[in-house]
Amino acid sequence: MGFWSFLTGSGKEVAKDAAPTAEALTKEVADLGLDTKGVEIKIEGDKVKIEGKAATAAEQEKIILAVGNVKGVSGVEAETHEVEPVFYTVKKGDN
């Protein structure tokens, strides 16, 4: 489980003059064309908890960013796909 911090006072306003709801955040993610199958968005104060994982690591990261970039959200806690890091040794002549 990871935690990402966001600026609470900036981002897209999905609930006029109110804190965003789980339903409003789910709709925002869907409106962006992201697949939320296997994912449940929950609100805990000004933080969002995403339970479950999207189909791919890229989709999961996009959902985290989409939710975090909503006005009133200060942080997102979510599981991530465990991706093995890829290492490359830089050799002379690489650029």
C-alpha positions as CSV (number, residue, x, y, z in Angstrom):
1,M,0.0,0.0,0.0
2,G,1.4,3.4,-1.0
3,F,0.4,6.9,-0.1
4,W,0.6,9.9,-2.5
5,S,0.1,13.5,-1.3
6,F,-1.7,16.2,-3.4
7,L,-2.5,19.9,-3.0
8,T,-5.9,20.0,-1.3
9,G,-6.9,23.5,-2.6
10,S,-6.2,22.8,-6.3
11,G,-7.5,20.5,-8.9
12,K,-10.7,19.9,-10.7
13,E,-13.9,20.7,-8.7
14,V,-16.3,17.8,-8.9
15,A,-18.6,18.8,-6.1
16,K,-19.5,22.5,-6.1
17,D,-18.6,24.1,-2.7
18,A,-18.5,20.6,-1.0
19,A,-16.0,17.9,-0.4
20,P,-15.9,15.2,-3.1
21,T,-17.9,12.0,-2.5
22,A,-16.8,8.5,-3.5
23,E,-19.6,8.5,-6.1
24,A,-18.3,11.8,-7.6
25,L,-14.7,10.5,-7.7
26,T,-15.8,7.2,-9.3
27,K,-17.8,9.2,-11.9
28,E,-14.8,11.5,-12.6
29,V,-12.5,8.5,-13.2
30,A,-15.1,6.9,-15.5
31,D,-15.6,10.2,-17.4
32,L,-11.8,10.1,-18.1
33,G,-12.3,6.7,-19.7
34,L,-10.4,4.8,-17.0
35,D,-11.6,1.2,-16.1
36,T,-12.4,0.9,-12.5
37,K,-13.3,-2.8,-12.6
38,G,-11.8,-4.3,-9.4
39,V,-11.4,-1.0,-7.7
40,E,-13.4,0.6,-5.0
41,I,-13.0,4.3,-4.1
42,K,-13.6,5.3,-0.4
43,I,-13.4,8.7,1.3
44,E,-11.8,9.1,4.7
45,G,-11.9,12.8,5.5
46,D,-9.9,14.6,2.9
47,K,-8.0,11.4,1.9
48,V,-9.1,8.8,-0.5
49,K,-8.5,5.1,-0.2
50,I,-8.5,3.0,-3.3
51,E,-9.2,-0.7,-2.5
52,G,-8.3,-3.3,-5.1
53,K,-6.3,-3.1,-8.2
54,A,-7.1,-2.1,-11.8
55,A,-6.3,-4.5,-14.6
56,T,-2.8,-3.0,-15.3
57,A,-0.2,-1.0,-13.4
58,A,-0.6,1.9,-15.8
59,E,-4.4,2.0,-15.3
60,Q,-3.9,1.9,-11.5
61,E,-1.5,4.8,-11.6
62,K,-3.9,6.8,-13.8
63,I,-6.7,6.3,-11.4
64,I,-4.5,7.4,-8.4
65,L,-3.6,10.6,-10.3
66,A,-7.1,11.3,-11.5
67,V,-8.5,11.0,-8.0
68,G,-5.6,13.0,-6.4
69,N,-6.0,15.8,-8.9
70,V,-9.5,16.6,-7.6
71,K,-10.0,19.7,-5.4
72,G,-10.4,18.7,-1.8
73,V,-8.3,15.6,-1.9
74,S,-5.1,15.8,0.1
75,G,-3.9,12.3,-0.4
76,V,-4.5,8.9,-2.0
77,E,-3.8,5.5,-0.4
78,A,-3.7,2.6,-2.8
79,E,-2.2,-0.7,-3.6
80,T,0.1,-0.8,-6.6
81,H,1.0,-3.6,-9.0
82,E,4.3,-5.0,-8.0
83,V,6.5,-4.4,-11.0
84,E,10.1,-5.7,-11.1
85,P,12.5,-2.8,-11.6
86,V,14.6,-2.9,-14.8
87,F,18.2,-2.0,-14.4
88,Y,20.6,-1.0,-17.1
89,T,24.3,-0.5,-16.8
90,V,25.4,2.6,-18.7
91,K,28.3,1.8,-21.0
92,K,30.8,4.2,-22.7
93,G,29.2,5.6,-25.8
94,D,25.6,5.4,-24.5
95,N,23.6,8.6,-24.7
